[in-house]
Amino acid sequence: MPIDLTIRLLKRSLNKPVIVKIKGGRLIRGILVGYDEHLNLLLKDAEWVYKEDSDPIGSILLRGDNVVLISPT
């Protein structure tokens, strides 16, 4: 996917809930507050997501090289 299309999709997701899959297969759900051209992501009200449970994290900055997938919820 071209980077400009990715950035446009991220722009539409600002201040909305997203699920992010990171290396190792773990999932984080939170509100997308910001991003940059390296796909570093800033989430607020974030939480680790498990099959039937979740653990709150709060605010978190995810480095773009650890991000595998970003999806709106």
Biopython code that builds the backbone (N, CA, C, O; Angstrom):
import numpy as np
from Bio.PDB.StructureBuilder import StructureBuilder

atoms = [
    (1, "MET", "N", (0.850, -1.170, 0.000)),
    (1, "MET", "CA", (0.000, 0.000, 0.000)),
    (1, "MET", "C", (0.899, 1.238, 0.000)),
    (1, "MET", "O", (1.804, 1.335, 0.829)),
    (2, "PRO", "N", (0.671, 2.172, -0.899)),
    (2, "PRO", "CA", (1.481, 3.388, -0.918)),
    (2, "PRO", "C", (1.371, 4.160, 0.395)),
    (2, "PRO", "O", (0.324, 4.174, 1.042)),
    (3, "ILE", "N", (2.478, 4.800, 0.771)),
    (3, "ILE", "CA", (2.519, 5.487, 2.066)),
    (3, "ILE", "C", (1.507, 6.619, 2.138)),
    (3, "ILE", "O", (0.951, 6.858, 3.210)),
    (4, "ASP", "N", (1.240, 7.336, 1.030)),
    (4, "ASP", "CA", (0.284, 8.439, 1.077)),
    (4, "ASP", "C", (-1.132, 7.947, 1.345)),
    (4, "ASP", "O", (-1.904, 8.631, 2.017)),
    (5, "LEU", "N", (-1.486, 6.769, 0.830)),
    (5, "LEU", "CA", (-2.797, 6.188, 1.123)),
    (5, "LEU", "C", (-2.874, 5.788, 2.592)),
    (5, "LEU", "O", (-3.901, 5.988, 3.241)),
    (6, "THR", "N", (-1.807, 5.232, 3.106)),
    (6, "THR", "CA", (-1.755, 4.852, 4.523)),
    (6, "THR", "C", (-1.934, 6.073, 5.408)),
    (6, "THR", "O", (-2.685, 6.027, 6.382)),
    (7, "ILE", "N", (-1.253, 7.163, 5.083)),
    (7, "ILE", "CA", (-1.366, 8.391, 5.870)),
    (7, "ILE", "C", (-2.779, 8.955, 5.798)),
    (7, "ILE", "O", (-3.302, 9.438, 6.803)),
    (8, "ARG", "N", (-3.406, 8.900, 4.625)),
    (8, "ARG", "CA", (-4.795, 9.382, 4.508)),
    (8, "ARG", "C", (-5.741, 8.554, 5.377)),
    (8, "ARG", "O", (-6.638, 9.102, 6.017)),
    (9, "LEU", "N", (-5.542, 7.237, 5.399)),
    (9, "LEU", "CA", (-6.386, 6.381, 6.238)),
    (9, "LEU", "C", (-6.163, 6.669, 7.719)),
    (9, "LEU", "O", (-7.114, 6.669, 8.500)),
    (10, "LEU", "N", (-4.912, 6.915, 8.109)),
    (10, "LEU", "CA", (-4.631, 7.265, 9.496)),
    (10, "LEU", "C", (-5.277, 8.599, 9.856)),
    (10, "LEU", "O", (-5.809, 8.760, 10.955)),
    (11, "LYS", "N", (-5.231, 9.546, 8.937)),
    (11, "LYS", "CA", (-5.834, 10.860, 9.195)),
    (11, "LYS", "C", (-7.330, 10.717, 9.482)),
    (11, "LYS", "O", (-7.868, 11.396, 10.357)),
    (12, "ARG", "N", (-7.994, 9.833, 8.742)),
    (12, "ARG", "CA", (-9.433, 9.589, 8.974)),
    (12, "ARG", "C", (-9.696, 8.901, 10.312)),
    (12, "ARG", "O", (-10.797, 8.995, 10.855)),
    (13, "SER", "N", (-8.689, 8.210, 10.842)),
    (13, "SER", "CA", (-8.860, 7.466, 12.094)),
    (13, "SER", "C", (-8.482, 8.273, 13.328)),
    (13, "SER", "O", (-8.622, 7.781, 14.447)),
    (14, "LEU", "N", (-8.002, 9.511, 13.147)),
    (14, "LEU", "CA", (-7.613, 10.328, 14.303)),
    (14, "LEU", "C", (-8.793, 10.519, 15.245)),
    (14, "LEU", "O", (-9.920, 10.769, 14.817)),
    (15, "ASN", "N", (-8.508, 10.396, 16.538)),
    (15, "ASN", "CA", (-9.497, 10.561, 17.608)),
    (15, "ASN", "C", (-10.609, 9.518, 17.546)),
    (15, "ASN", "O", (-11.712, 9.740, 18.045)),
    (16, "LYS", "N", (-10.307, 8.385, 16.930)),
    (16, "LYS", "CA", (-11.252, 7.269, 16.868)),
    (16, "LYS", "C", (-10.546, 6.015, 17.385)),
    (16, "LYS", "O", (-9.317, 5.942, 17.365)),
    (17, "PRO", "N", (-11.320, 5.029, 17.846)),
    (17, "PRO", "CA", (-10.693, 3.795, 18.341)),
    (17, "PRO", "C", (-10.092, 2.962, 17.210)),
    (17, "PRO", "O", (-10.672, 2.828, 16.133)),
    (18, "VAL", "N", (-8.921, 2.413, 17.486)),
    (18, "VAL", "CA", (-8.235, 1.520, 16.554)),
    (18, "VAL", "C", (-7.700, 0.319, 17.325)),
    (18, "VAL", "O", (-7.525, 0.370, 18.542)),
    (19, "ILE", "N", (-7.448, -0.750, 16.601)),
    (19, "ILE", "CA", (-6.744, -1.904, 17.152)),
    (19, "ILE", "C", (-5.431, -2.014, 16.401)),
    (19, "ILE", "O", (-5.405, -1.954, 15.172)),
    (20, "VAL", "N", (-4.341, -2.176, 17.137)),
    (20, "VAL", "CA", (-3.017, -2.267, 16.543)),
    (20, "VAL", "C", (-2.420, -3.623, 16.901)),
    (20, "VAL", "O", (-2.349, -3.998, 18.071)),
    (21, "LYS", "N", (-1.994, -4.347, 15.874)),
    (21, "LYS", "CA", (-1.279, -5.606, 16.099)),
    (21, "LYS", "C", (0.207, -5.279, 16.016)),
    (21, "LYS", "O", (0.660, -4.639, 15.067)),
    (22, "ILE", "N", (0.962, -5.725, 17.018)),
    (22, "ILE", "CA", (2.397, -5.457, 17.034)),
    (22, "ILE", "C", (3.157, -6.767, 16.859)),
    (22, "ILE", "O", (2.585, -7.854, 16.942)),
    (23, "LYS", "N", (4.455, -6.637, 16.614)),
    (23, "LYS", "CA", (5.296, -7.824, 16.472)),
    (23, "LYS", "C", (5.099, -8.726, 17.676)),
    (23, "LYS", "O", (4.963, -8.243, 18.800)),
    (24, "GLY", "N", (5.082, -10.005, 17.454)),
    (24, "GLY", "CA", (4.834, -10.964, 18.517)),
    (24, "GLY", "C", (3.372, -11.348, 18.611)),
    (24, "GLY", "O", (3.011, -12.238, 19.382)),
    (25, "GLY", "N", (2.510, -10.676, 17.820)),
    (25, "GLY", "CA", (1.101, -11.045, 17.762)),
    (25, "GLY", "C", (0.206, -10.413, 18.799)),
    (25, "GLY", "O", (-0.987, -10.714, 18.831)),
    (26, "ARG", "N", (0.736, -9.541, 19.660)),
    (26, "ARG", "CA", (-0.106, -8.924, 20.694)),
    (26, "ARG", "C", (-0.955, -7.805, 20.095)),
    (26, "ARG", "O", (-0.568, -7.176, 19.111)),
    (27, "LEU", "N", (-2.125, -7.566, 20.707)),
    (27, "LEU", "CA", (-3.059, -6.548, 20.243)),
    (27, "LEU", "C", (-3.214, -5.444, 21.278)),
    (27, "LEU", "O", (-3.276, -5.705, 22.480)),
    (28, "ILE", "N", (-3.277, -4.213, 20.797)),
    (28, "ILE", "CA", (-3.522, -3.054, 21.649)),
    (28, "ILE", "C", (-4.689, -2.284, 21.042)),
    (28, "ILE", "O", (-4.713, -2.012, 19.842)),
    (29, "ARG", "N", (-5.666, -1.936, 21.898)),
    (29, "ARG", "CA", (-6.806, -1.135, 21.460)),
    (29, "ARG", "C", (-6.717, 0.219, 22.144)),
    (29, "ARG", "O", (-6.407, 0.294, 23.333)),
    (30, "GLY", "N", (-6.988, 1.298, 21.400)),
    (30, "GLY", "CA", (-6.964, 2.629, 21.993)),
    (30, "GLY", "C", (-7.438, 3.677, 21.006)),
    (30, "GLY", "O", (-7.769, 3.369, 19.861)),
    (31, "ILE", "N", (-7.465, 4.929, 21.467)),
    (31, "ILE", "CA", (-7.868, 6.055, 20.641)),
    (31, "ILE", "C", (-6.617, 6.617, 19.969)),
    (31, "ILE", "O", (-5.657, 6.974, 20.651)),
    (32, "LEU", "N", (-6.620, 6.697, 18.642)),
    (32, "LEU", "CA", (-5.476, 7.220, 17.908)),
    (32, "LEU", "C", (-5.423, 8.737, 18.067)),
    (32, "LEU", "O", (-6.311, 9.450, 17.599)),
    (33, "VAL", "N", (-4.384, 9.220, 18.725)),
    (33, "VAL", "CA", (-4.223, 10.652, 18.998)),
    (33, "VAL", "C", (-3.270, 11.291, 17.991)),
    (33, "VAL", "O", (-3.439, 12.454, 17.627)),
    (34, "GLY", "N", (-2.274, 10.538, 17.543)),
    (34, "GLY", "CA", (-1.308, 11.110, 16.607)),
    (34, "GLY", "C", (-0.479, 10.040, 15.933)),
    (34, "GLY", "O", (-0.483, 8.877, 16.338)),
    (35, "TYR", "N", (0.237, 10.453, 14.891)),
    (35, "TYR", "CA", (1.106, 9.566, 14.128)),
    (35, "TYR", "C", (2.117, 10.434, 13.388)),
    (35, "TYR", "O", (1.977, 11.656, 13.342)),
    (36, "ASP", "N", (3.132, 9.804, 12.813)),
    (36, "ASP", "CA", (4.080, 10.531, 11.970)),
    (36, "ASP", "C", (4.398, 9.706, 10.726)),
    (36, "ASP", "O", (3.831, 8.633, 10.518)),
    (37, "GLU", "N", (5.308, 10.215, 9.905)),
    (37, "GLU", "CA", (5.617, 9.559, 8.634)),
    (37, "GLU", "C", (6.297, 8.209, 8.797)),
    (37, "GLU", "O", (6.378, 7.441, 7.838)),
    (38, "HIS", "N", (6.793, 7.903, 10.009)),
    (38, "HIS", "CA", (7.411, 6.602, 10.284)),
    (38, "HIS", "C", (6.395, 5.604, 10.824)),
    (38, "HIS", "O", (6.749, 4.480, 11.179)),
    (39, "LEU", "N", (5.143, 6.015, 10.883)),
    (39, "LEU", "CA", (4.023, 5.245, 11.436)),
    (39, "LEU", "C", (4.174, 4.992, 12.934)),
    (39, "LEU", "O", (3.622, 4.026, 13.461)),
    (40, "ASN", "N", (4.924, 5.862, 13.622)),
    (40, "ASN", "CA", (4.880, 5.863, 15.078)),
    (40, "ASN", "C", (3.475, 6.303, 15.456)),
    (40, "ASN", "O", (2.942, 7.242, 14.864)),
    (41, "LEU", "N", (2.870, 5.641, 16.429)),
    (41, "LEU", "CA", (1.478, 5.911, 16.798)),
    (41, "LEU", "C", (1.387, 6.317, 18.260)),
    (41, "LEU", "O", (2.043, 5.730, 19.121)),
    (42, "LEU", "N", (0.571, 7.322, 18.531)),
    (42, "LEU", "CA", (0.270, 7.728, 19.902)),
    (42, "LEU", "C", (-1.182, 7.374, 20.180)),
    (42, "LEU", "O", (-2.093, 7.862, 19.512)),
    (43, "LEU", "N", (-1.387, 6.512, 21.182)),
    (43, "LEU", "CA", (-2.731, 6.087, 21.570)),
    (43, "LEU", "C", (-3.023, 6.547, 22.987)),
    (43, "LEU", "O", (-2.130, 6.559, 23.834)),
    (44, "LYS", "N", (-4.271, 6.926, 23.249)),
    (44, "LYS", "CA", (-4.699, 7.198, 24.617)),
    (44, "LYS", "C", (-5.776, 6.182, 24.988)),
    (44, "LYS", "O", (-6.379, 5.551, 24.120)),
    (45, "ASP", "N", (-6.005, 6.036, 26.286)),
    (45, "ASP", "CA", (-6.973, 5.042, 26.794)),
    (45, "ASP", "C", (-6.701, 3.666, 26.204)),
    (45, "ASP", "O", (-7.629, 2.921, 25.889)),
    (46, "ALA", "N", (-5.425, 3.335, 26.057)),
    (46, "ALA", "CA", (-5.036, 2.072, 25.437)),
    (46, "ALA", "C", (-5.150, 0.912, 26.420)),
    (46, "ALA", "O", (-5.099, 1.092, 27.637)),
    (47, "GLU", "N", (-5.306, -0.277, 25.859)),
    (47, "GLU", "CA", (-5.374, -1.495, 26.669)),
    (47, "GLU", "C", (-4.879, -2.671, 25.852)),
    (47, "GLU", "O", (-5.081, -2.736, 24.640)),
    (48, "TRP", "N", (-4.219, -3.613, 26.547)),
    (48, "TRP", "CA", (-3.854, -4.886, 25.927)),
    (48, "TRP", "C", (-5.139, -5.658, 25.721)),
    (48, "TRP", "O", (-6.001, -5.662, 26.599)),
    (49, "VAL", "N", (-5.286, -6.306, 24.592)),
    (49, "VAL", "CA", (-6.491, -7.066, 24.286)),
    (49, "VAL", "C", (-6.137, -8.543, 24.258)),
    (49, "VAL", "O", (-5.210, -8.968, 23.569)),
    (50, "TYR", "N", (-6.896, -9.311, 25.021)),
    (50, "TYR", "CA", (-6.754, -10.766, 25.041)),
    (50, "TYR", "C", (-8.052, -11.368, 24.526)),
    (50, "TYR", "O", (-8.982, -10.628, 24.205)),
    (51, "LYS", "N", (-8.139, -12.675, 24.439)),
    (51, "LYS", "CA", (-9.327, -13.323, 23.886)),
    (51, "LYS", "C", (-10.616, -12.854, 24.552)),
    (51, "LYS", "O", (-11.564, -12.483, 23.861)),
    (52, "GLU", "N", (-10.664, -12.865, 25.867)),
    (52, "GLU", "CA", (-11.884, -12.490, 26.562)),
    (52, "GLU", "C", (-11.648, -11.449, 27.650)),
    (52, "GLU", "O", (-12.504, -11.252, 28.512)),
    (53, "ASP", "N", (-10.508, -10.786, 27.619)),
    (53, "ASP", "CA", (-10.167, -9.851, 28.691)),
    (53, "ASP", "C", (-9.289, -8.740, 28.124)),
    (53, "ASP", "O", (-8.868, -8.784, 26.968)),
    (54, "SER", "N", (-9.026, -7.744, 28.967)),
    (54, "SER", "CA", (-8.112, -6.666, 28.583)),
    (54, "SER", "C", (-7.478, -6.087, 29.834)),
    (54, "SER", "O", (-8.048, -6.162, 30.922)),
    (55, "ASP", "N", (-6.292, -5.507, 29.674)),
    (55, "ASP", "CA", (-5.579, -4.836, 30.756)),
    (55, "ASP", "C", (-5.293, -3.405, 30.330)),
    (55, "ASP", "O", (-4.718, -3.184, 29.265)),
    (56, "PRO", "N", (-5.686, -2.422, 31.150)),
    (56, "PRO", "CA", (-5.453, -1.022, 30.774)),
    (56, "PRO", "C", (-3.970, -0.675, 30.762)),
    (56, "PRO", "O", (-3.193, -1.163, 31.583)),
    (57, "ILE", "N", (-3.592, 0.182, 29.809)),
    (57, "ILE", "CA", (-2.228, 0.691, 29.693)),
    (57, "ILE", "C", (-2.216, 2.193, 29.957)),
    (57, "ILE", "O", (-1.314, 2.699, 30.625)),
    (58, "GLY", "N", (-3.215, 2.910, 29.435)),
    (58, "GLY", "CA", (-3.227, 4.371, 29.486)),
    (58, "GLY", "C", (-2.747, 4.911, 28.152)),
    (58, "GLY", "O", (-3.154, 4.416, 27.101)),
    (59, "SER", "N", (-1.892, 5.913, 28.180)),
    (59, "SER", "CA", (-1.321, 6.464, 26.948)),
    (59, "SER", "C", (-0.053, 5.696, 26.597)),
    (59, "SER", "O", (0.710, 5.293, 27.474)),
    (60, "ILE", "N", (0.158, 5.501, 25.288)),
    (60, "ILE", "CA", (1.317, 4.735, 24.844)),
    (60, "ILE", "C", (1.778, 5.246, 23.486)),
    (60, "ILE", "O", (0.967, 5.624, 22.640)),
    (61, "LEU", "N", (3.087, 5.253, 23.293)),
    (61, "LEU", "CA", (3.683, 5.579, 22.004)),
    (61, "LEU", "C", (4.253, 4.292, 21.426)),
    (61, "LEU", "O", (5.129, 3.667, 22.023)),
    (62, "LEU", "N", (3.749, 3.901, 20.255)),
    (62, "LEU", "CA", (4.209, 2.679, 19.591)),
    (62, "LEU", "C", (5.136, 3.059, 18.450)),
    (62, "LEU", "O", (4.772, 3.866, 17.594)),
    (63, "ARG", "N", (6.326, 2.486, 18.434)),
    (63, "ARG", "CA", (7.259, 2.730, 17.334)),
    (63, "ARG", "C", (6.754, 2.049, 16.078)),
    (63, "ARG", "O", (6.302, 0.905, 16.117)),
    (64, "GLY", "N", (6.834, 2.754, 14.976)),
    (64, "GLY", "CA", (6.316, 2.250, 13.705)),
    (64, "GLY", "C", (6.917, 0.933, 13.266)),
    (64, "GLY", "O", (6.244, 0.140, 12.606)),
    (65, "ASP", "N", (8.186, 0.676, 13.621)),
    (65, "ASP", "CA", (8.791, -0.585, 13.189)),
    (65, "ASP", "C", (8.274, -1.786, 13.958)),
    (65, "ASP", "O", (8.589, -2.922, 13.605)),
    (66, "ASN", "N", (7.484, -1.560, 15.006)),
    (66, "ASN", "CA", (6.856, -2.667, 15.746)),
    (66, "ASN", "C", (5.415, -2.917, 15.313)),
    (66, "ASN", "O", (4.818, -3.923, 15.695)),
    (67, "VAL", "N", (4.855, -2.012, 14.521)),
    (67, "VAL", "CA", (3.456, -2.101, 14.114)),
    (67, "VAL", "C", (3.337, -3.029, 12.900)),
    (67, "VAL", "O", (4.025, -2.854, 11.894)),
    (68, "VAL", "N", (2.451, -4.013, 13.021)),
    (68, "VAL", "CA", (2.199, -4.957, 11.939)),
    (68, "VAL", "C", (0.912, -4.591, 11.213)),
    (68, "VAL", "O", (0.841, -4.704, 9.989)),
    (69, "LEU", "N", (-0.122, -4.148, 11.963)),
    (69, "LEU", "CA", (-1.439, -3.897, 11.389)),
    (69, "LEU", "C", (-2.140, -2.837, 12.212)),
    (69, "LEU", "O", (-2.019, -2.812, 13.437)),
    (70, "ILE", "N", (-2.879, -1.956, 11.539)),
    (70, "ILE", "CA", (-3.721, -0.971, 12.206)),
    (70, "ILE", "C", (-5.119, -1.111, 11.612)),
    (70, "ILE", "O", (-5.291, -1.106, 10.393)),
    (71, "SER", "N", (-6.121, -1.237, 12.495)),
    (71, "SER", "CA", (-7.485, -1.419, 12.021)),
    (71, "SER", "C", (-8.460, -0.575, 12.844)),
    (71, "SER", "O", (-8.343, -0.517, 14.068)),
    (72, "PRO", "N", (-9.420, 0.080, 12.186)),
    (72, "PRO", "CA", (-10.473, 0.760, 12.960)),
    (72, "PRO", "C", (-11.322, -0.288, 13.681)),
    (72, "PRO", "O", (-11.430, -1.427, 13.228)),
    (73, "THR", "N", (-11.918, 0.104, 14.798)),
    (73, "THR", "CA", (-12.770, -0.855, 15.527)),
    (73, "THR", "C", (-14.228, -0.620, 15.240)),
    (73, "THR", "O", (-15.083, -1.332, 15.767)),
]
sb = StructureBuilder()
sb.init_structure("model")
sb.init_model(0)
sb.init_chain("A")
sb.init_seg("    ")
for serial, (resi, resn, name, xyz) in enumerate(atoms, 1):
    if name == "N":
        sb.init_residue(resn, " ", resi, " ")
    sb.init_atom(name, np.array(xyz, "f"), 0.0, 1.0, " ", f" {name:<3s}", serial, name[0])
structure = sb.get_structure()
